Amino acid sequence: MGEKICAVCCGTERERTLDCPADCAYLIKAHRYEQEHRQPPDAADIPFGDTGISRNAVYEQEPLVAGLAQALLKFAAEQRALTDLDALAAITALGETYRTLTSGIYYEKPPDAPLPALLYAALAAFIEEYKKQAAGAGFAVPRDSAIFAVLVYFARVCRSSTNGRPRSRIFLQWLRAGSPQPQEQPAETSRIITP
C-alpha cells in the first residue's frame, strides 16, 4: 500500500483485500506460522482425491515437471495479478482435460475466469510443444496418463501449500524458490582508456 496500516488491518485483510508484497516481514512470519500450525486438509479439499499416483510417475517425468514449473513462472512474471487460486483453477481444469484424454475422450473445459483461462492455454501449449520436441529429439513422448499424473501432483502441491486467501501467492513463491533464477550478466565496462 506504500503506507503504514494497523496490526488488526494487517492481520484481517492480509492477502484478502490487500495485495501484500512478497518481501513483507509480517507476511513472511504469518506464512511461516501458518505452515507450522497447518491442519491436515479434508479429503474433499484434495484435488483429484479419488486418483492415486505413484512417486515414480512424477520422478520419471522430471523434465516435464521442471518445464511446467518454468512455464507457470514465466506466465506469473508476465501476469503479476496471478494468484495461487488462479493457478490451482488452471492446473485442475487442465488435469480434468487429461483425465478424459486417458479414457480416450477429448473434452476440454477451460476455467471461466480470464486469468486462469489464459494460464490454462499457456500450460496446454507448453505441453504440446514439449511433446513435439520430445518426438523430434527421438525421446519417448509422455503418455496422457503420465501428463495427468504430473498435473495431479502440481494441483495437490498447490492446494497444500497455499492458505486459500484470494491474493495468496505462497505456491508461486515456493516454485520460484525451487527454480534456478537467470543470472544477470555483469555490465561490460568501457574499454576506452582516458588519460
C-alpha positions, 0 to 999 in steps of 0.5 A: 500500500506504500503506507503504514496500516494497523496490526488488526488491518494487517492481520484481517485483510492480509492477502484478502483485500490487500495485495501484500508484497512478497518481501513483507516481514509480517507476511513472511512470519504469518506464512511461516506460522501458518505452515507450522500450525497447518491442519491436515486438509479434508479429503474433499479439499484434495484435488483429484482425491479419488486418483492415486499416483505413484512417486515414480510417475512424477520422478520419471517425468522430471523434465516435464515437471521442471518445464511446467514449473518454468512455464507457470513462472514465466506466465506469473512474471508476465501476469503479476495479478496471478494468484495461487487460486488462479493457478490451482483453477488452471492446473485442475481444469487442465488435469480434468482435460487429461483425465478424459484424454486417458479414457480416450475422450477429448473434452476440454473445459477451460476455467471461466475466469480470464486469468486462469483461462489464459494460464490454462492455454499457456500450460496446454501449449507448453505441453504440446510443444514439449511433446513435439520436441520430445518426438523430434529429439527421438525421446519417448513422448509422455503418455496422457496418463503420465501428463495427468499424473504430473498435473495431479501432483502440481494441483495437490502441491498447490492446494497444500501449500497455499492458505486459500486467501484470494491474493495468496501467492505462497505456491508461486513463491515456493516454485520460484524458490525451487527454480534456478533464477537467470543470472544477470550478466555483469555490465561490460565496462568501457574499454576506452582508456582516458588519460 
